[in-house]
Structures are given as C-alpha cells and as structure tokens.
C-alpha cells in the first residue's frame, strides 16, 4: 500500500468526515481536488494526490475486509505497522 502519511495524522473526527465526503463524492460531483481544497480550508496541508492515494488504500482494504469492518481503523493500524518497521 502507498499510505498518505499526512492524512493518517489527521484527527479521527476529521478522517471520519473525509471518509463520508469520499463516500458521497460521486453523488455530489466532488473531485480529489475538491477534497484537498476542503482539507486546506480546514487548516490541513493535504494534496490532491494524497487524497487519491488514501482513497485507493481504502478501496483495497474494503475489498479485502468483511462487510461491516471499520476500514478506517484497519487503515490506521496498517499505517502504524508500516511506521514501526521503519
């Protein structure tokens, strides 16, 4: 996985809100740039490519995980594991 380290450092409520925004992106015609701009307005310097990588990682986790799994918790656990190896 190609983790987006700055996104992983966001507070959990912000991550939850970003996840909801990503889930609703298609219906609201929002792009990765829109999400990055939203995060920047909230004071977090996150690029469009980081949002894209984050979304790709979440899709992989969702595909691998059983229904009802908290994909955000799994993502954060994997980021922490990757950082502990370094």
Beta strands, then each sheet from edge to edge (+ up, - down):
end
